Structures are given as C-alpha cells and as structure tokens.
Amino acid sequence: MVEKQKTELALLLEEQVTARGGISFAKFMQQALYAPELGYYTSARTRIGKQGDFFTSSSVNSCFGKLIARQLIQMWQLLGEGEFVIAEQGAGGGHLCLDILDALANEAPAFYTQLKYRLVEISADNRSRQAETLQHHCSSGKIDWCQLDDLDGMVGCFLSNELVDAFPVHLIEKHGGELREVFVVANDGSFSDELRPPSTVAIKNYFDMVGVEPGTGNRCEVNLDACLWMERVAKLLRRGFVLTVDYGYLAEELFAPYRHAGTLLCYHKHQTNEEPYERVGEQDITAHIDFTALQKVGQLHGLDSLYFGQQYQFLMGLGFLELLMEMERTETDPKKAQALRMNLKTLILPEGGMGESFKVLIQGKGVGVPELLCSKRIRDIGLPRRSF
C-alpha cells in the first residue's frame, strides 16, 4: 500500500499537535483554512467554479447578483437615498460584486453614483483576482479594499455570501449527560480524534443561548467565531442592514436528535468527503451555520431580524421568474436558452440545487420594521406575461 504524501501544512501541524499534546479541532481547522500562505483560503489556488472545488450561487449565473441588487435599491431608498456603503466580506473572485454593480449601474444610476463598495479580504490571491474582475468599477472609483474595523460607523448594507460556513468550528459530542470536545492528536504519523472536556465555557454558554443541546451520542459543530463576527458587524454598523446568505438551519433543526454526525464536510474537485485530516490545506472544510445563534447575538447588539427564509423564497420574492423570462427572450440560441434555464433552476431547486439548503437572513439597525421586497409571499407572485 502506497502511503499518501503529506502536504507541507500537514507536516507543520503534526509538529504543533505533537508539541502541545493535542489541539482543539477548531484550532486545527483554523490552520488548515487560514495558515499564512499555506491554508486553503490563503494560498494561491482556484477554489470556485468548474476548475475549482465547489460552486457558489454567484458563480452559477449573474441572475443572483441582479436580484440582490433589487433588494439593495430598496434598502438605499429606506435609508433616504444618500451615501450608501455596500461592504462584502469574503468575496472570492469578486463575481457577486461585479454582477451587483453592473446591475445598479444599468438599472439604478442614481444609486450607483451614491454608493461605495468596500471589500474585506484576507487573501492576497483573491484580492488580485477581484481587482482584475472589477477593473471597470475600480477605475470608476466605486471599489476599495479595507479591514473590517475600517467599516466602523458605516451606513448601508453588510453583505456576505457563503462566508460564515468557512469559520472554524468546535466539534462537540454529548456522553453521559456531559459535553465533550474533539481534540486533534498525532499518533504514528497521522491525526486522530480524542474526546476531552470543553476547551472553553463559551461552548456551554452557546447552547444555553440557543436553547438546545445535541442528543446523547451525537456529534455537532459549535461556531463560536460566527457569534463573535456577528457581534462585531453589529457594532460596526451605525445604520442599515446585514444580509447573510449561507447554508444552515435554525438551532432546533441543526441539533435535532436525528442528526447524529453533524454537518462537517470537505470539498475537493467537486467531490465531498468526511476526512478533514486528508489533503490538509488543499481542500475546503465547512459546516452548516446556526441561524438562531446569528439572530440572537444580533438582537443583543442592536440588530432586528427583518427576514429569514430559504433562498428560493428570497429570489422568487425579488422577481426570479420575470428575470428568467427576460433573459430567455434575449437569448436567440435555443440550446443556450435551455442551458440558461437549467443553470438558473440550480438557484431555486430544493433537491440537487441551492433552493432549500441555502438560507437568507436580513437584519436591520435603526431602520424600523420595513416590509422588504424579498418577503413577498410565493402565493402572491403572479406568473409573468410572456412576450411574443
């Protein structure tokens, strides 16, 4: 049997784990994803699209960004149509930013002149890709890159698409009525799990906050970094909205008794696996997020929950059907039109698509309780008329 070749990062982590007698899985995942120059998100590699490891909603079709732009227009109007910041963290190659700005430049030029799009990005490789993708809007002075703290006092919308699922998570199991945490240890040249008492009381406090714990014998993920991030964003925003798109559940479903093994998955070349100790630094590691925690932490720091729903509901409320038919009309090649339909269906299909697994949370600060465009009920959406 041929031994698998270890990555440079795996060798370095093996030394750290051995020297410390074990580290929490959260620390292992942090290094696997974000170690300087060697982590999955900090090294130069293609992550998104056919040549990468996974697709995102924005990589499927520009329709996603166009529809989000419609919601952003209403947010701008609700804030008085003045200067408006769109801040996006973890923008990948910049395609969602491009689609939003293209749509606003064409459909809402008055808004486009008032906005500034600020990108928070830790990866030098991604910043380079974003600058290339967004060259036109950069030359128009619409875009800049910043640190998260630079957004203090912002008025506008803080946007993220598949950001929070990539935060490091603590792996927790419950045995004999007690919470236990997974630590990573090194034995005979390989990584393995070892259950120990929780590394921080914040884990117990987390379950007290969301009001549910895992069932006996079950494994689950606790994303403490997501709570800290939500608190930080809430404090930075002076007035406006937080729009979070990601895959996840409310706590009651995320920690349900039937969910025995949690949701942790790895992605490599569009294949999933449950082996986080393989290809360290060369595959994505991710877990579904807890939207209950995001809402509760947000509420503690001044954010009101204005909307929560599945992605297909969000997109349908913003005019998905109308946009689909409009894009079909402008496509004269029947084969390309069919391919377009199949692509766009990926955004709303419940099985094999992103329609149900992805959720959208919108929170507001200092904006009251407005009726958002995306909240339009499916039953109230009429079929658009087809032009012949």
PyMOL commands that set and color helices and strands:
alter all, ss='L'
color gray80, all
select helices_A, chain A and resi 8-20+25-34+57-60+63-78+95-107+109-114+124-133+135-139+148-151+164-166+202-210+224-236+251-254+291-300+311-317+320-329+334-345+373-375+378-380
alter helices_A, ss='H'
color red, helices_A
select strands_A, chain A and resi 23-24+84-89+115-120+143-146+154-161+170-175+178-187+190-196+219-222+237-249+265-268+271-273+284-286+289-290+304-310+358-365
alter strands_A, ss='S'
color yellow, strands_A
deselect
rebuild
show_as cartoon
